[in-house]
Amino acid sequence: MNILLKRIIDRVVRIGHLKITGPNGGTSTFGDGSGPLVHLHIKTAHAERAITLHPTLAIGEAFMEEELDFLEGDVLSFLKLVYVNIGPMGATDAWTRAVEGLRVAFRRLQQVNTAARSKRNVQRHYDLSGEIYKLFLDEDMQYSCAYFERPDMTLEEAQLAKKRHIAAKLALKPGQSVLDIGSGWGGLGLYIAKNFEADVLGVTLSTEQHAVSTERVRAEGLEGHVHFEIRDYRSLSERFDRIVSVGMFEHVGVNHYRTFFDKCATLLKPDGVMLLHSIGRFGPPSATNAFIRKHIFPGGYIPALSEVLPAIEKSGLMVGDIEILRLHYADTLKHWRERFLANRDKAKAIYDERFCRMWEFYLSGSEAAFRWQDMMVFQIQLTRRNDTVPVTRGYMDKCEKALAMREMAHREIDAPAQKPKRGRRKVSDRE
């Protein structure tokens, strides 16, 4: 291992047990020896140089290209070891702070998300084969943070709870018009239409997601209530009773926050309610992880609340409620990662080994960031008047409970009739 890389790792890793075998076969050990061993093998001099110069990008790329492997441990255990050492807000040495400062300074150049560029960015990720997403998402294809009311919830149960939670915050009424900005595979829009007899317009920039969601509308016979379009939200001019946006704001880019909220303010009726669900960060403004920006979400950015709230204030919208979901996304990503790895051979048959390694690093890295770094999810309820929703949060709880009871009743109706147990006499109608 080259001297510079060894010095960097020595300075960072003080806790834990890390062993690295370099391309020349030599092995170095770092940390205090506590905890499980994580053993990396850097196979090539090229990877070693790249990791020395730009570790946040090069470690993931070396893993993708099979220039780095784990002899003991895995991506998640390695990242846990690193993050436990640097703390939730990142490393504090002068060199790292200087590099981070430059990344933050230039981040706006990476987020010039015009309508055309936004569409290209979406196609890079969301227009992958739908079969890939079916390998790890829940049955409703929810690709955003679930809501774990109980730690023993299945992924399907937690995603359903998320939809209830969002619907309750919207204070929906039958017959209202609803706009879903970034409508994904259509699950939330269909849920709102079915449970509240609402008319839903969902907009997306993904042709793959639009095709799936449109077919789901037809299959469920909701053509008169739900419609999905391939359309940029900035081109809309209609007004809506309710607006919801889940997992889309991360793609807006810090340059366009004022545009986003100004547009939402014009699209929302005077007595309307909006719910924004987005990944955020506990710490101050930062820059997108280099690996994620290059290989997973080009143009994406995770905001601090200090960047979001000023844009809301200037738009004329009022914040009615803010909730921070802390470890919910870490648990969601754990389910996704485990399901993806369990179906890894199927994913490899659709794409290739490089793709599988890229997505293993992405899912593991994201889970690690939510579990041991400063990532979280926020839900912000917005209105145009301060008397639009009740003054206490009881109406949310009441709505969630009513929806849960309705869902339970539907499951009981849809459940197949149980067959009589063997050896018992069937009771006749006359008895």
Secondary structure, 3 states (H helix, E strand, C coil): CCHHHHHHHHHHCCCCEEEEECCCCCEEEECCCCCCEEEEEECCHHHHHHHHHCHHHHHHHHHHCCCEEEEECCHHHHHHHHHHHHCCCCCCCHHHHHHHHHHHHCHHHHCCCCHHHHHHHHHHHHCCCHHHHHCCCCCCCCCCCCCCCCCCCCHHHHHHHHHHHHHHHHCCCCCCEEEEECCCCCHHHHHHHHHHCCEEEEEECCHHHHHHHHHHHHHCCCCCCEEEEECCHHHCCCCEEEEEEECCHHHCCHHHHHHHHHHHHHHEEEEEEEEEEEEEECCCCCCCCHHHHHHHCCCCCCCEHHHHHHHHHHHCCEEEEEEEECCHHHHHHHHHHHHHHHCHHHHHHHCCHHHHHHHHHHHHHHHHHHHHCCEEEEEEEEECCCCCCCCCCHHHHHHHHHHHHHHHHHHHHHCCCCCCCCCCCCCCCCC
